[in-house]
Structures are given as structure tokens and as C-alpha cells.
């Protein structure tokens, strides 16, 4: 299988901060001491299925979502390369207001979600910006995912101090060719749990009906 390699970028590109920021579901296995850039392909490796696949800087698969269905799903599972379940992500609809819940797997099925993601209606009133608030279960800390607009694949994730912990942009080849809107690069800052970031990216894919 051919490898998909992301465009190598400088640590100072974009708005991403180099400050150390930890996420509430930190696990040493999913933390790195340096800024990492991966490639996200909003496609499942399962034929006729929908989902997404994440490749590291060496072109190796690190995360995947496989729906085994070509249609949008209200519940998806984020896994590692070997199929280990990391997050169960569910879409809920209460009185016409959708929200998404993320359940972190630790070998057992969690009864309470680790985070809840909702559209930030107040902040986008009269604004084309797409904004979603991420509320955590066990800490007062919260996150925010902001997209340029509903059609753009570019977005960034910020913590409660407005520091950018991850940023996604349309992927370009080494020759400068912009690839399709289902392929983008994701830069994650040091000391951030990238499995948690991938869970938020997956939810954003559900919102955009890509998964």
C-alpha cells in the first residue's frame, strides 16, 4: 500500500503556539515532546465504507475510523492501527439542538462521556465562522474548535486560554499542488494528547457528514 506523506512544516507556521499544553485525557503513549504533523484522509480503508485515516510523518497509519457503511453514521469508533478502540463518538439531538459526546475507552465501556461538543451559537450569530465548544467531564477546562466557514476544511482547536493546540489546513504536495478537500494536514503542539485531538477531528468529520 502506498504511503501518504504530509508536507513538512516549520514549528513557527500558522497561528499554532509552541507553548506546552496538556489535555485532560493525557496518556504518555499519545503524548510527544515535539510538534507533530500528520495527514488526515477523510476516507475509510474499508471498501465501500466511510470514515477517515490518519498517517504520521513517516506515512504510517496511526488512527482509523471505519464505518463499514457508505452513509453518515450517528455513532463511530476511533481506533488505532491494530483496531484497539480509543473513543466512541455519538451524535445526539435534543429539541433540535445537536451535540456530540466522546466516550474514552480504557478497556471497558465508559458510562459517562469524557467530553461533549456543541455548536457555539452565540459566538457565530451574524458571523460566518463555525465555532464549537468542547466541555470536559472531569475538569473545568474547555476547548473550542473553530472553522473558517461550513465549506472550509481548515480549522483550529484552542484551549481555555485561547492557545492553539492543533490546526488543520488543506494539504499541499511538495510541488505546491493543493490536494482534494478530503485530505488535510493536522499539526498538533507538544505535550498534547493527539488521540483526544483525533477524537475532536472525527466529530468535526461527523458534523460535516464526511464520516
Secondary structure as UniProt FT lines:
FT   TURN            11..12
FT   TURN            14..15
FT   TURN            24..25
FT   HELIX           28..30
FT   STRAND          36..41
FT   TURN            47..48
FT   STRAND          51..55
FT   TURN            57..58
FT   STRAND          61..66
FT   STRAND          75..80
FT   TURN            81..82
FT   STRAND          85..94
FT   TURN            95..96
FT   STRAND          97..104
FT   STRAND          115..119
FT   HELIX           121..124
FT   TURN            125..126
FT   STRAND          130..136
FT   STRAND          142..147
FT   TURN            150..151
FT   STRAND          155..158
FT   TURN            160..161
FT   STRAND          164..170
FT   TURN            174..175
FT   TURN            181..182
FT   STRAND          183..188
FT   TURN            190..191
FT   HELIX           194..207
FT   TURN            208..209
//
